[in-house]
Amino acid sequence: MSVEVSQSRATQPLRADAADNRERIVEAAYRLFAAEGMTVTMREIARHAGVGPATLYRHFPTKQDLAVEAFAEQVRLCHTVVEEGQAESDPWLGFCQVIERICELNAQSRGFTEAFLATYPELADLRTHREYTLGVVAKLAQRAKQSGRLRADFAVDDLLLMLSAHRGVPGRSPQVRRTASRRFAELVIDAFRA
């Protein structure tokens, strides 16, 4: 009986105040993860959201659960980036666009890159996103190699290496990070060119 009760509660819509709390938590988490990365504590997120730790944990039992929710839009954008790159008739151009746009996305959020690279094994959403993204990039890279414009020894692991290096892009202000990120993407594309 108690299982049925808890399941019915889980499917009920949140009260307005609970929904507001949840939204504030997700917004605060996104801002903090974007600026400081995944080292931000749950207590700090609760404080920035204006809720108590118990309220935060009631909505998100783990930081990884919160990361999935906070980065839902970035996951969607990342899928769009790789799909548009794959759809480009010139595979080298599509590959370059993917590199540029992924660097741009990652410049906006340090935490998203960290979550992508960590692939929390217990979170199917992030693991599935990573596998999907890398799979599409691998297909695009194969086409770009066949065109003769992408170096023959490129491997998808090189993309992960690039993302790891991109985390070091300097600058506390978003504008400085974006400028450095664009330069980084140019250098990476030159390195990947056949």
TASULSUL-V339861 format. One record per backbone hydrogen bond with DSSP energy under -0.5 kcal/mol. NH is the residue of the N-H (numbers start at 1). CO is the residue of the C=O. E is the energy in kcal/mol with one decimal. If there is no record, write none. Layout:
nh->NH co->CO e->E
nh->NH co->CO e->E
This chain:
nh->5 co->1 e->-2.1
nh->6 co->2 e->-2.5
nh->7 co->3 e->-2.3
nh->8 co->4 e->-2.2
nh->9 co->5 e->-2.0
nh->10 co->6 e->-1.9
nh->11 co->7 e->-1.2
nh->12 co->8 e->-0.7
nh->12 co->9 e->-0.6
nh->19 co->15 e->-2.8
nh->20 co->16 e->-2.4
nh->21 co->17 e->-2.3
nh->22 co->18 e->-2.5
nh->23 co->19 e->-2.4
nh->24 co->20 e->-2.5
nh->25 co->21 e->-2.5
nh->26 co->22 e->-2.5
nh->27 co->23 e->-2.5
nh->28 co->24 e->-2.6
nh->29 co->25 e->-2.8
nh->30 co->26 e->-2.6
nh->31 co->27 e->-2.4
nh->32 co->28 e->-2.6
nh->33 co->29 e->-3.3
nh->34 co->30 e->-2.8
nh->35 co->31 e->-2.0
nh->36 co->32 e->-3.1
nh->37 co->32 e->-0.6
nh->37 co->33 e->-1.9
nh->40 co->37 e->-1.0
nh->45 co->41 e->-1.9
nh->46 co->42 e->-2.6
nh->47 co->43 e->-2.3
nh->48 co->44 e->-2.4
nh->49 co->45 e->-2.0
nh->50 co->46 e->-1.0
nh->50 co->47 e->-0.7
nh->51 co->46 e->-2.4
nh->56 co->52 e->-2.0
nh->57 co->53 e->-2.9
nh->58 co->54 e->-1.8
nh->59 co->55 e->-1.5
nh->60 co->56 e->-3.1
nh->66 co->62 e->-1.8
nh->67 co->63 e->-2.5
nh->68 co->64 e->-2.1
nh->69 co->65 e->-1.6
nh->70 co->66 e->-3.1
nh->71 co->67 e->-2.4
nh->72 co->69 e->-1.2
nh->75 co->71 e->-2.5
nh->76 co->72 e->-2.0
nh->77 co->73 e->-2.6
nh->78 co->74 e->-2.7
nh->79 co->75 e->-2.3
nh->80 co->76 e->-2.1
nh->81 co->77 e->-2.5
nh->82 co->78 e->-2.3
nh->83 co->79 e->-2.4
nh->84 co->80 e->-2.7
nh->85 co->81 e->-2.1
nh->86 co->82 e->-2.3
nh->87 co->83 e->-1.9
nh->88 co->84 e->-0.9
nh->88 co->85 e->-0.6
nh->91 co->89 e->-0.8
nh->94 co->90 e->-2.6
nh->95 co->91 e->-2.5
nh->96 co->92 e->-2.7
nh->97 co->93 e->-2.5
nh->98 co->94 e->-2.0
nh->99 co->95 e->-2.2
nh->100 co->96 e->-2.7
nh->101 co->97 e->-2.7
nh->102 co->98 e->-2.6
nh->103 co->99 e->-2.2
nh->104 co->100 e->-2.0
nh->105 co->101 e->-2.6
nh->106 co->102 e->-2.5
nh->107 co->103 e->-2.0
nh->108 co->104 e->-1.0
nh->108 co->105 e->-0.6
nh->109 co->105 e->-0.7
nh->110 co->34 e->-2.1
nh->111 co->33 e->-1.3
nh->113 co->109 e->-1.3
nh->114 co->110 e->-2.1
nh->115 co->111 e->-2.8
nh->116 co->112 e->-2.5
nh->117 co->113 e->-2.7
nh->118 co->114 e->-2.1
nh->119 co->115 e->-1.7
nh->123 co->120 e->-2.0
nh->124 co->122 e->-0.8
nh->127 co->123 e->-2.1
nh->128 co->124 e->-3.1
nh->129 co->125 e->-2.1
nh->130 co->126 e->-2.5
nh->131 co->127 e->-2.6
nh->132 co->128 e->-2.6
nh->133 co->129 e->-2.8
nh->134 co->130 e->-2.7
nh->135 co->131 e->-2.1
nh->136 co->132 e->-2.3
nh->137 co->133 e->-2.4
nh->138 co->134 e->-2.2
nh->139 co->135 e->-1.8
nh->140 co->136 e->-2.4
nh->141 co->137 e->-3.0
nh->142 co->138 e->-2.1
nh->143 co->139 e->-1.9
nh->144 co->140 e->-2.4
nh->145 co->141 e->-2.6
nh->146 co->142 e->-2.2
nh->147 co->143 e->-1.4
nh->148 co->145 e->-1.6
nh->149 co->144 e->-1.5
nh->150 co->144 e->-1.3
nh->151 co->192 e->-2.9
nh->154 co->151 e->-1.7
nh->158 co->155 e->-2.2
nh->159 co->155 e->-0.6
nh->159 co->156 e->-1.2
nh->160 co->156 e->-1.3
nh->161 co->157 e->-2.3
nh->162 co->158 e->-2.3
nh->163 co->159 e->-2.5
nh->164 co->160 e->-2.3
nh->165 co->161 e->-2.4
nh->166 co->162 e->-2.5
nh->167 co->163 e->-1.2
nh->168 co->165 e->-1.6
nh->169 co->166 e->-2.2
nh->177 co->173 e->-2.2
nh->178 co->174 e->-2.6
nh->179 co->175 e->-2.3
nh->180 co->176 e->-2.5
nh->181 co->177 e->-2.5
nh->182 co->178 e->-2.3
nh->183 co->179 e->-1.9
nh->184 co->180 e->-2.4
nh->185 co->181 e->-2.6
nh->186 co->182 e->-2.0
nh->187 co->183 e->-2.1
nh->188 co->184 e->-2.4
nh->189 co->185 e->-2.6
nh->190 co->186 e->-2.2
nh->191 co->187 e->-1.9
nh->192 co->188 e->-2.0
nh->193 co->189 e->-1.2
nh->194 co->149 e->-2.9
